[in-house]
Amino acid sequence: MSEWPSTLPPFLWGVASSSHQVEGRQPGNDWLSWEEAGRTRGRSDDHIDHWTRYREDVALYREMGANASRISLEWSRLEPEPGRWDDDAFDHYADMLDATRAQGLEPLVTISHFTLPLFVAEAGGWLWEGMEEAFLRLTEKVVQRFSQVRLWCTINEPTVLPLMGYEEGVWPPGQRSLRVGLRVLSREIAIHERAYRLIKSIEPAALVGLAHHVVRFRPLVNTPAHRALAAFLHRTFNAWTIDHTKEVQDFIGLNYYSCRWATFRRPVNPFPNRRGVPLTQMGWEIDPEGLFDLAAWAARYGRPILITENGIATDDEDERARYIKSHVGALRRAAAGGADVRGYFYWSGLDNFEWAEGYRPHFGLAAVAPDGTRTIKAGAAALREEAAAGFALTDGRGGVS
Ligand code: IFM
């Protein structure tokens, strides 16, 4: 059982992003190659340029009411060739983290958020036999160098990468095999376990976890068979990964966006939408109650819960504000019921590059013009208001502070 350290803010109000989605000036990684091969709706470019505008951005996050920022490290910058570490890139990230802390924002740092250096991807990516050792070398280097970081996430969405890249084939490396996808997932879990132990051996006080994508599965029709199917999908997609890593997670990090409806309609698709309901720019249904259910469910693991991502792609700022308020409200209810919720990270601070979907989905609390000018959107006020209202904590055993 892990406790929440008194040295951290009692509740983290954060914004989340990842290197490839906002930094620009990428030196070359598997996603850039995928984009160059025409596999995405448009290519990522340098207009956001968080890599050089990070000071402005962390000030903006502060203005949005945040006291935390989740970022990821771009492995291809830190180790552009096997064993060649780029000191300038390390220094640059150190500056970024210092600037983050100087704004009063607690950094939560993800080591791997989907992208891989070319030398790793070309050797076989997550299935390369040298992957585990390479990932651990990177982990050791970054944890030793960035000792100001107290919250580490080893791997972002370990189930999404195998699904999109190895089963559906719409992300790199473009394979289409469930069997291979499952091998990737078990490899990620094994790597997480070793990385967790390594980080704790270097920084025993750091909190280490995953950011796990969860979906609320609901029965499309209220029959025992549909309920059983929804429960099965929950066990396989949501619970399995946490069940297999619960001894090596100091917090349960959940990325939650939406629900999906369990149905036997053909072709069989474990992630169908309901028909005739409003959907976001990502084609996802809005279901704050799903976040309540999943936070309440995750309380069983006896760890602090961080919502490491939650957000909406829309151009309707009233809708964005309602989304934030209803989801934070759901979390407040889960906490009142005993879930030890310690953070809410909105995805994302800035409009950014949404992988295969390109720049069209607008998740950001701030818009970014082609010349890089940032403009905070009206919907961002919802995060500021929620943060100002504070969050009633529970100790996970029914006590409230
Ligand atoms: O943009 C992504 C992020 O990289 C991982 N989680 C889901 C987000 C929205 O699709």
Residues whose N, C-alpha, C, O or C-beta is under 5 A from the ligand:
A	BS01	IFM	none
